[in-house]
Amino acid sequence: MSLNGCHNRPPLRDTAIVQSGWREIFIDSEQVYTRVPVMIYISDPMTKRCVYSQDNKNDPKCIGCKHLEN
């Protein structure tokens, strides 16, 4: 039996890096315009606690996980 993919994973981060549009830049050496993505930090809305088996706290794939809530 394999464990759940979240078993003993590192804690989730509080922020995420996402794309927020494009910025046009001029590359002087090639005399061309191009676009690059504009990246920003946002708050990560995902829950930080374990919700894998909310209805069944006896999931055998969760045994020994540091995130298991009693």
Secondary structure, DSSP 8 states (H G I E B T S, - for coil): ----TTTT-----SEEEEEEEEEEEEETTTTEEEEEEEEEEEE--S-SS--TTSS-TT-GGGTT-TT---
